[in-house]
């Protein structure tokens, strides 16, 4: 946090044929934040909706502290960066190209998604930008990189369906998809809402893990497999918790989803988030959320450790 501000610059990287960006993506600059509206933090779940408007050009002579870049741009990969692309013939299963780049799992031995490659790509882009003296973009790529690394610690991004549930729904595919979407997206809504409430245990868990990661000299790539395996093991208990606790009421929220549509599933689910939050955080359920709090604390110690070691690995480039 003590690093001096870096000048804000336009990205000079041209189009990369090996790593296309979503056609609707624009590099926005959040350095000049102008409040434009007041969104209710407990009701607003569409990432594109902001309290302020941003410019598509860097501020004249502007500079910003690196830690702010890390924070400001870490949600960028969930906007249009990875949407509307054709990456793989099987990407329907992750709801489109967005999910394909943010997830990685196996079903019956087959591999789906490329979350690991997304993480490695952004890490390489960050290292290259720093080497070439484009520090601002080094931090922006590193910020994107933290997103993919954290996604790989999200149980629902590395595991999607327990075998027995798959077998039980062999002839009711839509019902299965709705249940899986309700649990996965319900969990995302739960975590986001808790952050906005300022959940102290999440902060403590992340800080604790991050300090550990910072002080160990392990390479995050060497820890990646075991990190993803631990996240994988955490999926089933959370999935069953969602289906047992909120059941049909939560699944019905996602009935408007069209899994055959060309609109990215990530965009469709966002529209259901408000109603999902109403179910999960209703007075009836409030008292039973501690299971999810504890499970998430554990996940965040792990995520914090990986982020700490990732950022620590970039420290030599700052000296
Ligand atoms: Zn993501």
py3Dmol code that shows the C-alpha trace and the ligand (Angstrom):
import py3Dmol

protein = """\
ATOM      1  CA  UNK A   1       0.000   0.000   0.000  1.00  0.00           C
ATOM      2  CA  UNK A   2       3.031   2.272   0.397  1.00  0.00           C
ATOM      3  CA  UNK A   3       3.936   2.080  -3.299  1.00  0.00           C
ATOM      4  CA  UNK A   4       3.939   5.507  -4.991  1.00  0.00           C
ATOM      5  CA  UNK A   5       1.171   6.412  -7.483  1.00  0.00           C
ATOM      6  CA  UNK A   6       1.665   5.394 -11.114  1.00  0.00           C
ATOM      7  CA  UNK A   7       0.637   7.528 -14.126  1.00  0.00           C
ATOM      8  CA  UNK A   8      -2.645   6.373 -15.681  1.00  0.00           C
ATOM      9  CA  UNK A   9      -2.101   5.439 -19.312  1.00  0.00           C
ATOM     10  CA  UNK A  10      -4.075   4.015 -22.213  1.00  0.00           C
ATOM     11  CA  UNK A  11      -3.461   0.338 -22.975  1.00  0.00           C
ATOM     12  CA  UNK A  12      -1.007   0.075 -25.852  1.00  0.00           C
ATOM     13  CA  UNK A  13      -1.475  -3.698 -26.342  1.00  0.00           C
ATOM     14  CA  UNK A  14      -3.097  -4.470 -29.685  1.00  0.00           C
ATOM     15  CA  UNK A  15      -5.643  -7.213 -30.333  1.00  0.00           C
ATOM     16  CA  UNK A  16      -4.301 -10.648 -29.424  1.00  0.00           C
ATOM     17  CA  UNK A  17      -5.596 -13.356 -31.809  1.00  0.00           C
ATOM     18  CA  UNK A  18      -4.853 -16.000 -29.165  1.00  0.00           C
ATOM     19  CA  UNK A  19      -6.798 -14.201 -26.440  1.00  0.00           C
ATOM     20  CA  UNK A  20      -9.709 -12.276 -27.972  1.00  0.00           C
ATOM     21  CA  UNK A  21     -11.653  -9.826 -25.800  1.00  0.00           C
ATOM     22  CA  UNK A  22     -15.450  -9.728 -25.721  1.00  0.00           C
ATOM     23  CA  UNK A  23     -16.681  -7.444 -28.542  1.00  0.00           C
ATOM     24  CA  UNK A  24     -18.619  -5.255 -26.080  1.00  0.00           C
ATOM     25  CA  UNK A  25     -15.615  -4.742 -23.779  1.00  0.00           C
ATOM     26  CA  UNK A  26     -14.271  -1.196 -23.391  1.00  0.00           C
ATOM     27  CA  UNK A  27     -11.304  -0.233 -21.193  1.00  0.00           C
ATOM     28  CA  UNK A  28     -13.045   2.154 -18.797  1.00  0.00           C
ATOM     29  CA  UNK A  29     -11.110   4.402 -16.421  1.00  0.00           C
ATOM     30  CA  UNK A  30     -12.464   4.671 -12.904  1.00  0.00           C
ATOM     31  CA  UNK A  31      -9.855   7.176 -11.711  1.00  0.00           C
ATOM     32  CA  UNK A  32     -12.186  10.121 -12.226  1.00  0.00           C
ATOM     33  CA  UNK A  33     -15.209   8.954 -10.323  1.00  0.00           C
ATOM     34  CA  UNK A  34     -18.236  11.233 -10.617  1.00  0.00           C
ATOM     35  CA  UNK A  35     -21.245  10.197  -8.506  1.00  0.00           C
ATOM     36  CA  UNK A  36     -24.248   9.981 -10.816  1.00  0.00           C
ATOM     37  CA  UNK A  37     -26.849   7.950  -8.887  1.00  0.00           C
ATOM     38  CA  UNK A  38     -27.357   6.173  -5.585  1.00  0.00           C
ATOM     39  CA  UNK A  39     -27.937   2.456  -5.888  1.00  0.00           C
ATOM     40  CA  UNK A  40     -29.184   0.468  -2.905  1.00  0.00           C
ATOM     41  CA  UNK A  41     -26.257  -1.836  -2.026  1.00  0.00           C
ATOM     42  CA  UNK A  42     -28.684  -4.554  -0.916  1.00  0.00           C
ATOM     43  CA  UNK A  43     -30.774  -4.432  -4.096  1.00  0.00           C
ATOM     44  CA  UNK A  44     -28.279  -3.756  -6.867  1.00  0.00           C
ATOM     45  CA  UNK A  45     -26.628  -6.863  -8.305  1.00  0.00           C
ATOM     46  CA  UNK A  46     -25.993  -6.077 -11.979  1.00  0.00           C
ATOM     47  CA  UNK A  47     -22.249  -5.412 -12.183  1.00  0.00           C
ATOM     48  CA  UNK A  48     -22.627  -2.891 -14.983  1.00  0.00           C
ATOM     49  CA  UNK A  49     -24.781  -0.634 -12.759  1.00  0.00           C
ATOM     50  CA  UNK A  50     -22.622   1.824 -10.852  1.00  0.00           C
ATOM     51  CA  UNK A  51     -23.068   4.773  -8.548  1.00  0.00           C
ATOM     52  CA  UNK A  52     -20.847   6.776 -10.871  1.00  0.00           C
ATOM     53  CA  UNK A  53     -20.064   7.096 -14.553  1.00  0.00           C
ATOM     54  CA  UNK A  54     -16.642   6.319 -15.945  1.00  0.00           C
ATOM     55  CA  UNK A  55     -14.720   7.659 -18.900  1.00  0.00           C
ATOM     56  CA  UNK A  56     -13.254   5.604 -21.737  1.00  0.00           C
ATOM     57  CA  UNK A  57     -10.120   7.757 -21.753  1.00  0.00           C
ATOM     58  CA  UNK A  58      -7.498   8.240 -19.020  1.00  0.00           C
ATOM     59  CA  UNK A  59      -7.613  11.476 -17.025  1.00  0.00           C
ATOM     60  CA  UNK A  60      -5.076  14.116 -18.215  1.00  0.00           C
ATOM     61  CA  UNK A  61      -1.926  13.806 -16.135  1.00  0.00           C
ATOM     62  CA  UNK A  62      -3.737  11.523 -13.681  1.00  0.00           C
ATOM     63  CA  UNK A  63      -2.041   9.011 -11.422  1.00  0.00           C
ATOM     64  CA  UNK A  64      -3.258   6.438  -8.920  1.00  0.00           C
ATOM     65  CA  UNK A  65      -1.899   4.295  -6.089  1.00  0.00           C
ATOM     66  CA  UNK A  66      -1.330   0.673  -7.220  1.00  0.00           C
ATOM     67  CA  UNK A  67      -3.452  -0.878  -4.434  1.00  0.00           C
ATOM     68  CA  UNK A  68      -6.435   1.127  -5.679  1.00  0.00           C
ATOM     69  CA  UNK A  69      -5.967  -0.278  -9.193  1.00  0.00           C
ATOM     70  CA  UNK A  70      -5.988  -3.796  -7.720  1.00  0.00           C
ATOM     71  CA  UNK A  71      -9.269  -3.101  -5.936  1.00  0.00           C
ATOM     72  CA  UNK A  72     -11.049  -1.049  -8.607  1.00  0.00           C
ATOM     73  CA  UNK A  73     -10.565  -3.389 -11.538  1.00  0.00           C
ATOM     74  CA  UNK A  74     -10.907  -6.851 -10.020  1.00  0.00           C
ATOM     75  CA  UNK A  75     -14.561  -7.197 -11.085  1.00  0.00           C
ATOM     76  CA  UNK A  76     -13.790  -6.180 -14.677  1.00  0.00           C
ATOM     77  CA  UNK A  77     -13.623  -9.805 -15.891  1.00  0.00           C
ATOM     78  CA  UNK A  78     -17.284 -10.242 -14.882  1.00  0.00           C
ATOM     79  CA  UNK A  79     -18.423  -7.447 -17.214  1.00  0.00           C
ATOM     80  CA  UNK A  80     -17.962  -7.892 -20.977  1.00  0.00           C
ATOM     81  CA  UNK A  81     -14.291  -8.937 -21.072  1.00  0.00           C
ATOM     82  CA  UNK A  82     -15.127 -12.602 -21.691  1.00  0.00           C
ATOM     83  CA  UNK A  83     -18.706 -12.411 -23.041  1.00  0.00           C
ATOM     84  CA  UNK A  84     -20.013 -13.155 -26.569  1.00  0.00           C
ATOM     85  CA  UNK A  85     -16.975 -15.155 -27.706  1.00  0.00           C
ATOM     86  CA  UNK A  86     -16.773 -18.551 -29.353  1.00  0.00           C
ATOM     87  CA  UNK A  87     -14.038 -20.327 -27.420  1.00  0.00           C
ATOM     88  CA  UNK A  88     -15.095 -23.955 -27.467  1.00  0.00           C
ATOM     89  CA  UNK A  89     -17.874 -26.113 -28.911  1.00  0.00           C
ATOM     90  CA  UNK A  90     -18.740 -27.257 -25.380  1.00  0.00           C
ATOM     91  CA  UNK A  91     -19.051 -23.789 -23.830  1.00  0.00           C
ATOM     92  CA  UNK A  92     -22.857 -24.095 -23.584  1.00  0.00           C
ATOM     93  CA  UNK A  93     -22.309 -26.134 -20.436  1.00  0.00           C
ATOM     94  CA  UNK A  94     -20.715 -23.165 -18.662  1.00  0.00           C
ATOM     95  CA  UNK A  95     -23.482 -20.851 -19.914  1.00  0.00           C
ATOM     96  CA  UNK A  96     -21.258 -19.307 -22.610  1.00  0.00           C
ATOM     97  CA  UNK A  97     -17.743 -17.945 -23.010  1.00  0.00           C
ATOM     98  CA  UNK A  98     -17.829 -15.955 -19.755  1.00  0.00           C
ATOM     99  CA  UNK A  99     -18.231 -19.084 -17.637  1.00  0.00           C
ATOM    100  CA  UNK A 100     -15.785 -20.976 -19.851  1.00  0.00           C
ATOM    101  CA  UNK A 101     -12.962 -18.594 -18.938  1.00  0.00           C
ATOM    102  CA  UNK A 102     -13.916 -18.413 -15.239  1.00  0.00           C
ATOM    103  CA  UNK A 103     -14.493 -22.094 -14.450  1.00  0.00           C
ATOM    104  CA  UNK A 104     -12.712 -25.410 -14.775  1.00  0.00           C
ATOM    105  CA  UNK A 105     -14.175 -28.778 -13.841  1.00  0.00           C
ATOM    106  CA  UNK A 106     -14.646 -32.365 -14.976  1.00  0.00           C
ATOM    107  CA  UNK A 107     -17.825 -34.317 -15.647  1.00  0.00           C
ATOM    108  CA  UNK A 108     -17.450 -38.078 -16.238  1.00  0.00           C
ATOM    109  CA  UNK A 109     -13.756 -37.546 -16.923  1.00  0.00           C
ATOM    110  CA  UNK A 110     -14.276 -34.788 -19.526  1.00  0.00           C
ATOM    111  CA  UNK A 111     -12.702 -31.382 -18.905  1.00  0.00           C
ATOM    112  CA  UNK A 112     -14.725 -28.183 -19.246  1.00  0.00           C
ATOM    113  CA  UNK A 113     -13.668 -24.546 -18.900  1.00  0.00           C
ATOM    114  CA  UNK A 114     -10.275 -22.831 -18.873  1.00  0.00           C
ATOM    115  CA  UNK A 115     -10.130 -20.889 -15.579  1.00  0.00           C
ATOM    116  CA  UNK A 116      -6.546 -21.954 -14.969  1.00  0.00           C
ATOM    117  CA  UNK A 117      -5.405 -20.686 -18.370  1.00  0.00           C
ATOM    118  CA  UNK A 118      -7.207 -17.382 -17.773  1.00  0.00           C
ATOM    119  CA  UNK A 119      -5.287 -16.946 -14.535  1.00  0.00           C
ATOM    120  CA  UNK A 120      -1.960 -17.843 -16.164  1.00  0.00           C
ATOM    121  CA  UNK A 121      -2.636 -15.565 -19.141  1.00  0.00           C
ATOM    122  CA  UNK A 122      -3.363 -12.497 -17.016  1.00  0.00           C
ATOM    123  CA  UNK A 123      -0.360 -13.241 -14.811  1.00  0.00           C
ATOM    124  CA  UNK A 124       1.863 -13.332 -17.878  1.00  0.00           C
ATOM    125  CA  UNK A 125       0.311 -10.117 -19.236  1.00  0.00           C
ATOM    126  CA  UNK A 126       0.960  -8.388 -15.900  1.00  0.00           C
ATOM    127  CA  UNK A 127       4.591  -9.547 -15.779  1.00  0.00           C
ATOM    128  CA  UNK A 128       5.141  -8.388 -19.361  1.00  0.00           C
ATOM    129  CA  UNK A 129       3.592  -4.963 -18.742  1.00  0.00           C
ATOM    130  CA  UNK A 130       5.838  -4.425 -15.687  1.00  0.00           C
ATOM    131  CA  UNK A 131       8.921  -5.581 -17.631  1.00  0.00           C
ATOM    132  CA  UNK A 132       8.121  -3.112 -20.406  1.00  0.00           C
ATOM    133  CA  UNK A 133       7.602  -0.273 -17.940  1.00  0.00           C
ATOM    134  CA  UNK A 134       3.802  -0.011 -18.325  1.00  0.00           C
ATOM    135  CA  UNK A 135       3.222  -0.132 -14.583  1.00  0.00           C
ATOM    136  CA  UNK A 136      -0.381   1.042 -14.586  1.00  0.00           C
ATOM    137  CA  UNK A 137      -1.340  -1.776 -16.966  1.00  0.00           C
ATOM    138  CA  UNK A 138       0.782  -4.194 -14.979  1.00  0.00           C
ATOM    139  CA  UNK A 139      -1.490  -3.495 -12.016  1.00  0.00           C
ATOM    140  CA  UNK A 140      -4.644  -3.715 -14.097  1.00  0.00           C
ATOM    141  CA  UNK A 141      -3.674  -7.110 -15.506  1.00  0.00           C
ATOM    142  CA  UNK A 142      -2.690  -8.238 -12.027  1.00  0.00           C
ATOM    143  CA  UNK A 143      -6.100  -7.101 -10.792  1.00  0.00           C
ATOM    144  CA  UNK A 144      -7.798  -9.222 -13.481  1.00  0.00           C
ATOM    145  CA  UNK A 145      -5.478 -12.050 -12.529  1.00  0.00           C
ATOM    146  CA  UNK A 146      -6.650 -11.944  -8.881  1.00  0.00           C
ATOM    147  CA  UNK A 147     -10.221 -12.373 -10.149  1.00  0.00           C
ATOM    148  CA  UNK A 148      -9.492 -15.632 -11.981  1.00  0.00           C
ATOM    149  CA  UNK A 149      -7.377 -16.930  -9.123  1.00  0.00           C
ATOM    150  CA  UNK A 150     -10.183 -16.251  -6.646  1.00  0.00           C
ATOM    151  CA  UNK A 151     -12.691 -17.888  -9.019  1.00  0.00           C
ATOM    152  CA  UNK A 152     -10.627 -21.092  -8.945  1.00  0.00           C
ATOM    153  CA  UNK A 153     -11.134 -21.172  -5.170  1.00  0.00           C
ATOM    154  CA  UNK A 154     -14.915 -20.841  -5.569  1.00  0.00           C
ATOM    155  CA  UNK A 155     -16.357 -24.362  -5.108  1.00  0.00           C
ATOM    156  CA  UNK A 156     -18.953 -23.818  -7.846  1.00  0.00           C
ATOM    157  CA  UNK A 157     -16.303 -22.808 -10.377  1.00  0.00           C
ATOM    158  CA  UNK A 158     -14.303 -26.006 -10.073  1.00  0.00           C
ATOM    159  CA  UNK A 159     -17.130 -28.503  -9.537  1.00  0.00           C
ATOM    160  CA  UNK A 160     -20.656 -28.336 -10.945  1.00  0.00           C
ATOM    161  CA  UNK A 161     -22.582 -31.522 -10.282  1.00  0.00           C
ATOM    162  CA  UNK A 162     -22.144 -34.479  -7.916  1.00  0.00           C
ATOM    163  CA  UNK A 163     -22.420 -37.791  -9.835  1.00  0.00           C
ATOM    164  CA  UNK A 164     -25.464 -39.041  -7.903  1.00  0.00           C
ATOM    165  CA  UNK A 165     -27.408 -35.852  -8.613  1.00  0.00           C
ATOM    166  CA  UNK A 166     -26.522 -36.159 -12.303  1.00  0.00           C
ATOM    167  CA  UNK A 167     -27.803 -39.753 -12.379  1.00  0.00           C
ATOM    168  CA  UNK A 168     -30.990 -38.878 -10.523  1.00  0.00           C
ATOM    169  CA  UNK A 169     -31.806 -36.219 -13.131  1.00  0.00           C
ATOM    170  CA  UNK A 170     -30.864 -38.092 -16.293  1.00  0.00           C
ATOM    171  CA  UNK A 171     -34.349 -37.482 -17.725  1.00  0.00           C
ATOM    172  CA  UNK A 172     -35.028 -34.053 -16.222  1.00  0.00           C
ATOM    173  CA  UNK A 173     -32.152 -31.984 -17.558  1.00  0.00           C
ATOM    174  CA  UNK A 174     -33.862 -28.610 -17.236  1.00  0.00           C
ATOM    175  CA  UNK A 175     -34.777 -29.265 -13.605  1.00  0.00           C
ATOM    176  CA  UNK A 176     -31.169 -30.227 -12.882  1.00  0.00           C
ATOM    177  CA  UNK A 177     -29.805 -27.107 -14.602  1.00  0.00           C
ATOM    178  CA  UNK A 178     -32.194 -24.925 -12.600  1.00  0.00           C
ATOM    179  CA  UNK A 179     -31.148 -26.533  -9.316  1.00  0.00           C
ATOM    180  CA  UNK A 180     -27.448 -26.155 -10.112  1.00  0.00           C
ATOM    181  CA  UNK A 181     -27.927 -22.536 -11.201  1.00  0.00           C
ATOM    182  CA  UNK A 182     -29.952 -21.762  -8.062  1.00  0.00           C
ATOM    183  CA  UNK A 183     -27.247 -23.169  -5.775  1.00  0.00           C
ATOM    184  CA  UNK A 184     -24.274 -21.683  -7.663  1.00  0.00           C
ATOM    185  CA  UNK A 185     -25.776 -18.281  -8.205  1.00  0.00           C
ATOM    186  CA  UNK A 186     -27.529 -18.261  -4.844  1.00  0.00           C
ATOM    187  CA  UNK A 187     -24.133 -18.733  -3.256  1.00  0.00           C
ATOM    188  CA  UNK A 188     -22.623 -15.836  -5.253  1.00  0.00           C
ATOM    189  CA  UNK A 189     -25.501 -13.618  -4.119  1.00  0.00           C
ATOM    190  CA  UNK A 190     -25.030 -14.721  -0.525  1.00  0.00           C
ATOM    191  CA  UNK A 191     -21.310 -13.849  -0.530  1.00  0.00           C
ATOM    192  CA  UNK A 192     -21.755 -10.525  -2.303  1.00  0.00           C
ATOM    193  CA  UNK A 193     -24.530  -9.438   0.048  1.00  0.00           C
ATOM    194  CA  UNK A 194     -22.477 -10.449   3.085  1.00  0.00           C
ATOM    195  CA  UNK A 195     -19.539  -8.355   1.828  1.00  0.00           C
ATOM    196  CA  UNK A 196     -21.847  -5.373   1.472  1.00  0.00           C
ATOM    197  CA  UNK A 197     -23.035  -5.923   5.023  1.00  0.00           C
ATOM    198  CA  UNK A 198     -19.356  -5.774   6.047  1.00  0.00           C
ATOM    199  CA  UNK A 199     -19.205  -9.365   7.394  1.00  0.00           C
ATOM    200  CA  UNK A 200     -16.195  -9.155   9.781  1.00  0.00           C
ATOM    201  CA  UNK A 201     -15.274 -12.862   9.573  1.00  0.00           C
ATOM    202  CA  UNK A 202     -14.795 -12.636   5.773  1.00  0.00           C
ATOM    203  CA  UNK A 203     -12.374  -9.775   6.200  1.00  0.00           C
ATOM    204  CA  UNK A 204     -10.498 -11.581   8.982  1.00  0.00           C
ATOM    205  CA  UNK A 205     -10.281 -14.807   6.965  1.00  0.00           C
ATOM    206  CA  UNK A 206      -8.944 -13.013   3.877  1.00  0.00           C
ATOM    207  CA  UNK A 207      -6.436 -11.003   5.899  1.00  0.00           C
ATOM    208  CA  UNK A 208      -5.252 -14.069   7.795  1.00  0.00           C
ATOM    209  CA  UNK A 209      -4.761 -16.079   4.593  1.00  0.00           C
ATOM    210  CA  UNK A 210      -3.171 -13.159   2.728  1.00  0.00           C
ATOM    211  CA  UNK A 211      -0.577 -12.624   5.479  1.00  0.00           C
ATOM    212  CA  UNK A 212       0.295 -16.322   5.326  1.00  0.00           C
ATOM    213  CA  UNK A 213       0.607 -16.214   1.539  1.00  0.00           C
ATOM    214  CA  UNK A 214       2.734 -13.083   1.662  1.00  0.00           C
ATOM    215  CA  UNK A 215       5.167 -14.629   4.150  1.00  0.00           C
ATOM    216  CA  UNK A 216       5.573 -18.014   2.470  1.00  0.00           C
ATOM    217  CA  UNK A 217       7.838 -18.191  -0.531  1.00  0.00           C
ATOM    218  CA  UNK A 218       5.678 -20.717  -2.424  1.00  0.00           C
ATOM    219  CA  UNK A 219       4.760 -20.069  -6.028  1.00  0.00           C
ATOM    220  CA  UNK A 220       0.953 -19.880  -6.457  1.00  0.00           C
ATOM    221  CA  UNK A 221       1.230 -22.087  -9.549  1.00  0.00           C
ATOM    222  CA  UNK A 222       2.778 -24.871  -7.457  1.00  0.00           C
ATOM    223  CA  UNK A 223      -0.162 -24.589  -5.010  1.00  0.00           C
ATOM    224  CA  UNK A 224      -2.863 -24.349  -7.677  1.00  0.00           C
ATOM    225  CA  UNK A 225      -3.804 -28.044  -7.926  1.00  0.00           C
ATOM    226  CA  UNK A 226      -4.322 -28.579  -4.205  1.00  0.00           C
ATOM    227  CA  UNK A 227      -6.129 -25.225  -3.950  1.00  0.00           C
ATOM    228  CA  UNK A 228      -8.599 -26.279  -6.669  1.00  0.00           C
ATOM    229  CA  UNK A 229      -9.022 -29.739  -5.133  1.00  0.00           C
ATOM    230  CA  UNK A 230      -9.956 -28.246  -1.760  1.00  0.00           C
ATOM    231  CA  UNK A 231     -12.474 -25.942  -3.443  1.00  0.00           C
ATOM    232  CA  UNK A 232     -13.840 -28.953  -5.339  1.00  0.00           C
ATOM    233  CA  UNK A 233     -14.451 -30.876  -2.110  1.00  0.00           C
ATOM    234  CA  UNK A 234     -16.349 -27.933  -0.640  1.00  0.00           C
ATOM    235  CA  UNK A 235     -18.952 -27.790  -3.383  1.00  0.00           C
ATOM    236  CA  UNK A 236     -21.213 -30.717  -2.445  1.00  0.00           C
ATOM    237  CA  UNK A 237     -22.009 -29.670   1.148  1.00  0.00           C
ATOM    238  CA  UNK A 238     -22.795 -26.098   0.045  1.00  0.00           C
ATOM    239  CA  UNK A 239     -24.924 -27.283  -2.885  1.00  0.00           C
ATOM    240  CA  UNK A 240     -26.964 -29.580  -0.643  1.00  0.00           C
ATOM    241  CA  UNK A 241     -27.307 -26.867   1.964  1.00  0.00           C
ATOM    242  CA  UNK A 242     -28.858 -24.556  -0.640  1.00  0.00           C
ATOM    243  CA  UNK A 243     -31.211 -27.218  -1.986  1.00  0.00           C
ATOM    244  CA  UNK A 244     -32.273 -28.368   1.504  1.00  0.00           C
ATOM    245  CA  UNK A 245     -32.671 -24.923   3.060  1.00  0.00           C
ATOM    246  CA  UNK A 246     -34.189 -22.877   0.256  1.00  0.00           C
ATOM    247  CA  UNK A 247     -35.434 -25.649  -2.055  1.00  0.00           C
ATOM    248  CA  UNK A 248     -38.177 -24.924  -4.551  1.00  0.00           C
ATOM    249  CA  UNK A 249     -38.561 -21.311  -3.422  1.00  0.00           C
ATOM    250  CA  UNK A 250     -35.054 -20.461  -4.612  1.00  0.00           C
ATOM    251  CA  UNK A 251     -35.143 -22.704  -7.687  1.00  0.00           C
ATOM    252  CA  UNK A 252     -38.347 -20.958  -8.844  1.00  0.00           C
ATOM    253  CA  UNK A 253     -36.511 -17.616  -8.871  1.00  0.00           C
ATOM    254  CA  UNK A 254     -34.440 -18.901 -11.795  1.00  0.00           C
ATOM    255  CA  UNK A 255     -37.413 -20.238 -13.813  1.00  0.00           C
ATOM    256  CA  UNK A 256     -37.085 -17.326 -16.255  1.00  0.00           C
ATOM    257  CA  UNK A 257     -33.626 -18.567 -17.295  1.00  0.00           C
ATOM    258  CA  UNK A 258     -33.433 -19.867 -20.835  1.00  0.00           C
ATOM    259  CA  UNK A 259     -30.504 -22.270 -21.027  1.00  0.00           C
ATOM    260  CA  UNK A 260     -30.964 -22.567 -24.794  1.00  0.00           C
ATOM    261  CA  UNK A 261     -30.619 -18.805 -25.312  1.00  0.00           C
ATOM    262  CA  UNK A 262     -27.607 -17.113 -26.881  1.00  0.00           C
ATOM    263  CA  UNK A 263     -27.579 -14.526 -24.087  1.00  0.00           C
ATOM    264  CA  UNK A 264     -24.740 -15.404 -21.730  1.00  0.00           C
ATOM    265  CA  UNK A 265     -26.055 -17.241 -18.655  1.00  0.00           C
ATOM    266  CA  UNK A 266     -24.027 -14.898 -16.444  1.00  0.00           C
ATOM    267  CA  UNK A 267     -26.106 -11.974 -17.747  1.00  0.00           C
ATOM    268  CA  UNK A 268     -29.397 -13.822 -17.271  1.00  0.00           C
ATOM    269  CA  UNK A 269     -28.619 -14.880 -13.704  1.00  0.00           C
ATOM    270  CA  UNK A 270     -27.788 -11.308 -12.648  1.00  0.00           C
ATOM    271  CA  UNK A 271     -31.398 -10.369 -13.379  1.00  0.00           C
ATOM    272  CA  UNK A 272     -32.557 -12.980 -10.846  1.00  0.00           C
ATOM    273  CA  UNK A 273     -30.148 -11.885  -8.099  1.00  0.00           C
ATOM    274  CA  UNK A 274     -32.448  -9.451  -6.283  1.00  0.00           C
ATOM    275  CA  UNK A 275     -35.197 -12.046  -5.887  1.00  0.00           C
ATOM    276  CA  UNK A 276     -32.670 -14.709  -4.875  1.00  0.00           C
ATOM    277  CA  UNK A 277     -31.366 -12.373  -2.158  1.00  0.00           C
ATOM    278  CA  UNK A 278     -34.950 -11.871  -0.911  1.00  0.00           C
ATOM    279  CA  UNK A 279     -35.297 -15.631  -0.410  1.00  0.00           C
ATOM    280  CA  UNK A 280     -31.860 -16.274   1.121  1.00  0.00           C
ATOM    281  CA  UNK A 281     -31.956 -13.272   3.451  1.00  0.00           C
ATOM    282  CA  UNK A 282     -35.623 -13.498   4.434  1.00  0.00           C
ATOM    283  CA  UNK A 283     -36.253 -13.405   8.195  1.00  0.00           C
ATOM    284  CA  UNK A 284     -37.142 -17.097   8.133  1.00  0.00           C
ATOM    285  CA  UNK A 285     -33.690 -18.068   6.894  1.00  0.00           C
ATOM    286  CA  UNK A 286     -31.466 -15.399   8.472  1.00  0.00           C
ATOM    287  CA  UNK A 287     -30.686 -17.440  11.573  1.00  0.00           C
ATOM    288  CA  UNK A 288     -29.609 -20.487   9.573  1.00  0.00           C
ATOM    289  CA  UNK A 289     -26.945 -18.754   7.495  1.00  0.00           C
ATOM    290  CA  UNK A 290     -24.108 -19.441   9.925  1.00  0.00           C
ATOM    291  CA  UNK A 291     -23.260 -22.698   8.125  1.00  0.00           C
ATOM    292  CA  UNK A 292     -22.573 -20.669   4.982  1.00  0.00           C
ATOM    293  CA  UNK A 293     -20.604 -18.049   6.919  1.00  0.00           C
ATOM    294  CA  UNK A 294     -18.276 -20.703   8.347  1.00  0.00           C
ATOM    295  CA  UNK A 295     -17.878 -22.517   5.024  1.00  0.00           C
ATOM    296  CA  UNK A 296     -17.044 -19.205   3.344  1.00  0.00           C
ATOM    297  CA  UNK A 297     -14.536 -18.204   6.044  1.00  0.00           C
ATOM    298  CA  UNK A 298     -12.635 -21.404   5.242  1.00  0.00           C
ATOM    299  CA  UNK A 299     -12.711 -20.664   1.517  1.00  0.00           C
ATOM    300  CA  UNK A 300     -11.454 -17.124   2.084  1.00  0.00           C
ATOM    301  CA  UNK A 301      -8.464 -18.221   4.148  1.00  0.00           C
ATOM    302  CA  UNK A 302      -7.482 -20.283   1.112  1.00  0.00           C
ATOM    303  CA  UNK A 303      -8.249 -17.536  -1.415  1.00  0.00           C
ATOM    304  CA  UNK A 304      -6.394 -14.974   0.719  1.00  0.00           C
ATOM    305  CA  UNK A 305      -3.328 -17.220   0.880  1.00  0.00           C
ATOM    306  CA  UNK A 306      -3.252 -17.592  -2.920  1.00  0.00           C
ATOM    307  CA  UNK A 307      -3.727 -13.858  -3.505  1.00  0.00           C
ATOM    308  CA  UNK A 308      -1.043 -13.033  -0.930  1.00  0.00           C
ATOM    309  CA  UNK A 309       1.463 -15.319  -2.613  1.00  0.00           C
ATOM    310  CA  UNK A 310       0.526 -14.078  -6.110  1.00  0.00           C
ATOM    311  CA  UNK A 311       1.053 -10.433  -5.184  1.00  0.00           C
ATOM    312  CA  UNK A 312       4.176 -11.263  -3.196  1.00  0.00           C
ATOM    313  CA  UNK A 313       5.613 -12.836  -6.357  1.00  0.00           C
ATOM    314  CA  UNK A 314       5.394  -9.430  -8.053  1.00  0.00           C
ATOM    315  CA  UNK A 315       7.215  -7.624  -5.248  1.00  0.00           C
ATOM    316  CA  UNK A 316      10.704  -7.973  -6.840  1.00  0.00           C
ATOM    317  CA  UNK A 317       9.413  -6.077  -9.893  1.00  0.00           C
ATOM    318  CA  UNK A 318       8.625  -3.092  -7.658  1.00  0.00           C
ATOM    319  CA  UNK A 319      12.072  -2.651  -6.143  1.00  0.00           C
TER     320      UNK A 319
END
"""
ligand_1 = """\
1
ZN
Zn -15.564 -14.594 -12.433
"""
view = py3Dmol.view(width=600, height=400)
view.addModel(protein, "pdb")
view.setStyle({"model": 0}, {"cartoon": {"style": "trace"}})
view.addModel(ligand_1, "xyz")
view.setStyle({"model": 1}, {"stick": {}})
view.zoomTo()
view.show()
